Amino acid sequence: TSSTDNPYTQYPSVAKTASINGFADKIYDDLPPCAQPCMFQNTGITPCPYWDTGCLCVMPQFGGLIGDCIADACRGEEVSVATSLAISICSSAGVWEPYWMIPASVSEALASAAADVATA
């Protein structure tokens, strides 16, 4: 097949290594502290290489674990920041809308946690 037949030839190249995984590496330092432990999910539940950002972004079984963890650990603006970073990294990897593929139940849990303002 020629490159014109292959829709994946336009995707950005990715490093074939990662410290944590291809999803977490580029956003980890910018995440709220409550969300950082959520990035250490097992990529083995997907067919993706651990370093492949785009592949991990489209795996709801992987994104769902991260999203559930963020919804449990973070509140309010922390959730919004973590979710925005996840969407941003997936978008920059060439993933189509909604960019970060997570189950509807996880999306609802994140929305609820984002609406919940943390109390001291």
C-alpha positions, 0 to 999 in steps of 0.5 A, a space after each residue: 500500500 502507498 502512504 496515501 492509502 495509510 491514514 496513520 502516516 500523518 501521526 506524530 512519531 513517538 519515542 519508543 521508550 518511557 519512564 512511566 508510560 507513553 501516556 503519563 510521561 509528558 504530563 506527569 510533572 504538570 499534574 496535581 499531586 493527587 493525580 500523579 499516582 494514578 498514572 502508574 497503571 498497568 499498560 499490559 491490559 492493552 495491546 499497546 506498547 507501554 510507550 505508545 501515547 496514541 494507542 493508550 489514549 484509545 484504550 478505555 480499559 486503560 483510560 478508565 483506570 486512570 479516570 476512576 483513580 483521578 475521580 477518587 483522589 482529586 476534587 474540583 479544579 484538580 480534576 479539571 486540570 488532570 482531565 485537560 492534560 489527558 485530553 491535551 496529550 491524546 490530542 497532540 498524539 493525533 487521536 480523534 475527538 473525544 481524544 481521551 477514550 474513557 467509559 461513560 461511567 468514568 466520564 460521569 465520575 470525573 464530572 461529579 468530582 470536578 463539581 465537588 469543591 474540596 473542603 479542608 
